[in-house]
Structures are given as structure tokens and as C-alpha cells.
Amino acid sequence: MKHVIEIFDRMSEELLLSVEIPQSYSAQLADLMGWTQPEDQYDGYDLLPDQIETLEKWTHTLLSGDNRIIQIVCLE
């Protein structure tokens, strides 16, 4: 299973960036997202500021910015 952060331009909804979350954070990701059921991890979610901050640390990537929609999705 691969979780990816997708960043879209809020105005055009164009995909700006896609960042894979390292597999080594799988258990921590479930806690961060508040997933309680196995199927929860398959849905797409908008990310909250504190979640974005943590994911920036895990991925070593600047995700936040003006006019962005930041979501997490499961690709597998």
C-alpha cells in the first residue's frame, strides 16, 4: 500500500506536486490520521495544518503554501 500527498492549486485544481510517504511511517500515519478501521486508510482526506507539518518532516518536503489543496490518498 502506498500513501501519497497530492497538492493542487486551489483556483485551477491542477496537480502541482505528488509526494510519497515513506513506508517506514505506516503505523505512525494511521495514528496521525486517526484511522481506526482498516478500510479508513483507503479513502482520500484533506489534511489539517498539524498533519501537514508532521508530513513535511517525514517527507523532507515543503507542502504548505497559499492557495493549495493538500490531500492524502492511497494508490494501492
Secondary structure as UniProt FT lines:
FT   STRAND          3..9
FT   TURN            10..12
FT   STRAND          15..20
FT   HELIX           23..25
FT   HELIX           26..33
FT   HELIX           38..42
FT   STRAND          45..46
FT   HELIX           49..59
FT   TURN            66..67
FT   STRAND          68..74
//
